[in-house]
Amino acid sequence: MIATGDIFSGGLIRVSLRDSVSLVNGGVYNMVSAVSSAKIFSSKQALAKENAKLTDELRRFSSYRIQNEILKAENEALRSLVNLQEGNVVGKTARVVSSLKSSPFSTLIIDAGERDGISENDYAVMEGGVVVGFVAEVGEYSSLINLLTAPAQKSEVLINGELVEMTGRGGGNALVQLPREIIVSENDLVLLRGSGFSAGVIGNIKSTPASASQDVYISVPFNIQAQEFVTVFENLL
């Protein structure tokens, strides 16, 4: 009947039907496109939320890892200092609260004072039983440590049984002038007189044939600025 009617209508019915079908198809396409766009937008939102969640978890994991490394380093430092106290002499372990970075005069401040039994001239000992300085000032809850390697600081040390004067040069280094006939080698221990502890090790040795002495450079075998703890021992002299 549509074909017969189309003949009499001169094809208007066929054109009308084609237009209607086109409109329907276009509407369906637009609906599908809208649904697809909505799904894509929803997926992007979900991915963004998931990405933010994973980023936050990674940040927390990194924070935990860093905290764990800090605690591990602190435990190792404390264990090293505890080993120093296995003999009859017991020291007092304190935290360094002000280092060389914030002090221009080669000093350290520790969080122990009179209340903890700290006294002036006590030895400040760090990693490996190395004396890095002595207590110069004592407060109720804190103390000031002067470093043996502070510029122009004088200390008496023993090198191969010889009692000599060591002069600080800053930066964890010091200088001793020895007679040329005294044989020394790099990495020999330098002992602080009367303390029972090392004051460092021998580094470079410089001498000239025309000189009767040799310059022996002493260094602390670790970075003092990186140390977080110090053990204070009583000076028995």
C-alpha positions as CSV (number, residue, x, y, z in Angstrom):
1,M,0.0,0.0,0.0
2,I,2.9,2.3,0.8
3,A,4.3,1.7,-2.8
4,T,0.8,2.4,-4.3
5,G,0.4,5.5,-2.3
6,D,3.9,6.6,-3.1
7,I,3.0,6.4,-6.8
8,F,0.1,8.7,-6.4
9,S,2.0,11.0,-4.1
10,G,4.8,11.4,-6.5
11,G,7.4,9.8,-4.1
12,L,6.6,12.1,-1.2
13,I,5.8,9.1,1.1
14,R,9.2,7.5,0.3
15,V,11.0,10.8,1.0
16,S,9.1,11.3,4.3
17,L,9.8,7.7,5.4
18,R,13.5,8.1,4.6
19,D,13.7,11.4,6.5
20,S,12.0,9.7,9.5
21,V,14.4,6.8,9.5
22,S,17.3,9.3,9.3
23,L,16.0,11.2,12.2
24,V,15.5,8.0,14.2
25,N,19.0,6.8,13.3
26,G,20.5,10.1,14.2
27,G,18.7,10.2,17.5
28,V,19.9,6.7,18.3
29,Y,23.5,7.6,17.3
30,N,23.4,10.7,19.5
31,M,22.1,8.7,22.4
32,V,24.9,6.1,22.0
33,S,27.5,8.8,21.7
34,A,26.2,10.5,24.9
35,V,26.2,7.2,26.8
36,S,29.7,6.4,25.5
37,S,30.9,9.9,26.5
38,A,29.4,9.5,29.9
39,K,31.1,6.1,30.4
40,I,34.5,7.5,29.2
41,F,34.1,10.5,31.6
42,S,33.1,8.1,34.4
43,S,36.1,5.9,33.7
44,K,38.5,8.9,33.7
45,Q,37.1,10.0,37.0
46,A,37.6,6.4,38.4
47,L,41.1,6.3,37.1
48,A,42.0,9.7,38.5
49,K,40.6,8.6,41.9
50,E,42.6,5.4,41.8
51,N,45.7,7.2,40.7
52,A,45.4,9.7,43.6
53,K,44.8,6.8,46.0
54,L,47.9,4.9,44.8
55,T,50.0,8.1,44.9
56,D,48.9,8.8,48.5
57,E,49.7,5.2,49.4
58,L,53.1,5.5,47.8
59,R,53.8,8.7,49.6
60,R,52.9,7.1,52.9
61,F,55.1,4.1,52.1
62,S,58.0,6.3,51.3
63,S,57.5,8.2,54.6
64,Y,57.4,4.9,56.5
65,R,60.6,3.7,54.8
66,I,62.4,7.0,55.5
67,Q,61.4,6.8,59.2
68,N,62.5,3.2,59.4
69,E,65.9,4.1,57.9
70,I,66.3,6.9,60.4
71,L,65.4,4.6,63.3
72,K,67.8,2.0,62.0
73,A,70.6,4.5,61.8
74,E,69.9,5.8,65.3
75,N,69.8,2.2,66.7
76,E,73.2,1.4,65.1
77,A,74.7,4.6,66.5
78,L,73.4,3.9,70.0
79,R,74.6,0.3,69.7
80,S,78.0,1.5,68.9
81,L,78.1,3.8,71.9
82,V,76.7,1.1,74.2
83,N,79.6,-1.1,73.2
84,L,82.0,1.6,74.6
85,Q,80.4,1.1,78.0
86,E,81.0,-2.6,78.4
87,G,84.0,-2.0,80.6
88,N,84.1,-0.6,84.1
89,V,83.8,3.0,83.0
90,V,80.2,3.9,82.2
91,G,79.4,7.0,80.1
92,K,76.2,9.0,79.6
93,T,74.8,9.0,76.1
94,A,73.2,12.2,74.9
95,R,71.7,13.5,71.6
96,V,73.5,16.2,69.7
97,V,70.9,19.1,69.4
98,S,73.2,21.7,67.7
99,S,75.9,20.6,65.3
100,L,78.7,22.3,63.4
101,K,76.2,23.4,60.7
102,S,74.6,25.8,63.1
103,S,77.6,26.6,65.3
104,P,80.4,28.7,63.8
105,F,82.9,28.0,66.6
106,S,83.5,24.2,66.2
107,T,81.3,23.4,69.1
108,L,78.4,21.0,69.8
109,I,75.4,21.3,72.1
110,I,74.1,18.1,73.7
111,D,70.8,17.5,75.6
112,A,72.4,16.5,78.9
113,G,73.7,18.7,81.7
114,E,74.1,18.9,85.5
115,R,70.9,17.0,86.0
116,D,72.5,14.1,84.2
117,G,75.8,14.2,86.0
118,I,77.8,16.0,83.3
119,S,80.8,18.0,84.4
120,E,83.2,20.4,82.8
121,N,86.2,18.8,81.1
122,D,84.5,15.5,80.7
123,Y,85.3,13.7,77.4
124,A,82.9,13.6,74.5
125,V,83.2,10.3,72.7
126,M,81.6,9.3,69.4
127,E,81.7,6.3,67.0
128,G,84.5,3.8,67.5
129,G,85.7,5.3,70.8
130,V,87.1,8.4,69.3
131,V,87.2,11.5,71.6
132,V,85.9,14.5,69.6
133,G,86.0,17.1,72.3
134,F,85.5,18.0,76.0
135,V,82.7,19.6,77.9
136,A,83.4,23.4,78.1
137,E,80.1,24.6,79.7
138,V,77.4,22.9,81.6
139,G,73.8,24.0,82.0
140,E,71.0,22.3,83.9
141,Y,69.7,20.4,80.9
142,S,72.4,20.9,78.2
143,S,76.1,21.2,77.7
144,L,78.5,22.8,75.3
145,I,81.3,20.6,73.7
146,N,84.5,22.1,72.4
147,L,86.0,20.0,69.6
148,L,89.7,18.9,69.8
149,T,89.9,19.7,66.1
150,A,88.7,23.3,66.5
151,P,91.1,25.8,65.0
152,A,94.1,26.5,67.4
153,Q,92.7,24.1,70.0
154,K,95.7,22.5,71.8
155,S,95.7,18.9,73.2
156,E,98.3,16.5,74.4
157,V,98.3,13.2,72.5
158,L,100.5,10.1,72.3
159,I,101.8,8.9,69.0
160,N,103.9,5.7,69.1
161,G,104.6,6.4,72.8
162,E,105.7,10.0,72.2
163,L,103.8,12.7,74.1
164,V,103.3,15.6,71.7
165,E,101.0,18.6,71.2
166,M,98.2,18.4,68.7
167,T,96.8,21.6,67.2
168,G,93.3,21.7,65.8
169,R,92.8,23.0,62.2
170,G,89.0,22.7,61.8
171,G,86.9,20.4,59.8
172,G,87.7,17.4,61.9
173,N,91.5,17.8,61.3
174,A,94.5,18.6,63.4
175,L,98.3,18.8,63.0
176,V,101.2,17.4,65.0
177,Q,104.9,18.2,64.4
178,L,107.2,15.2,65.1
179,P,110.9,14.8,65.0
180,R,111.9,13.0,61.7
181,E,113.4,10.1,63.6
182,I,110.0,9.0,64.9
183,I,108.6,6.6,62.4
184,V,104.8,6.9,61.8
185,S,102.5,5.5,59.2
186,E,99.1,6.5,57.8
187,N,96.1,5.2,59.8
188,D,98.2,4.9,63.0
189,L,96.1,5.6,66.1
190,V,96.6,8.9,68.0
191,L,95.7,8.6,71.7
192,L,94.4,11.5,73.8
193,R,96.7,11.6,76.9
194,G,95.1,10.2,80.1
195,S,91.7,9.3,78.5
196,G,92.2,5.8,77.2
197,F,90.5,6.9,74.0
198,S,91.7,7.7,70.5
199,A,91.7,11.2,69.2
200,G,91.9,10.2,65.6
201,V,94.2,8.5,63.1
202,I,97.2,9.7,61.1
203,G,96.5,10.9,57.6
204,N,99.0,12.6,55.5
205,I,102.7,12.9,56.5
206,K,104.8,15.7,55.0
207,S,108.6,16.3,55.5
208,T,111.6,17.7,53.6
209,P,115.2,16.6,53.8
210,A,116.2,20.0,55.1
211,S,113.8,19.9,58.0
212,A,114.4,18.2,61.3
213,S,110.7,17.6,61.9
214,Q,107.7,16.2,60.0
215,D,104.1,17.5,59.7
216,V,101.7,14.7,60.7
217,Y,98.1,15.4,59.9
218,I,95.4,13.9,62.2
219,S,91.8,13.3,61.2
220,V,88.7,12.0,62.8
221,P,87.7,8.8,60.8
222,F,84.0,9.9,60.4
223,N,81.9,12.9,59.7
224,I,81.3,14.6,63.0
225,Q,78.4,16.6,61.5
226,A,76.6,13.4,60.7
227,Q,76.7,12.0,64.2
228,E,73.5,12.3,66.3
229,F,74.7,10.9,69.6
230,V,77.7,11.4,71.9
231,T,78.7,9.6,75.1
232,V,80.2,11.6,77.8
233,F,82.9,10.0,80.1
234,E,84.3,11.4,83.3
235,N,87.7,13.0,83.0
236,L,89.7,11.4,85.8
237,L,92.8,13.6,85.4
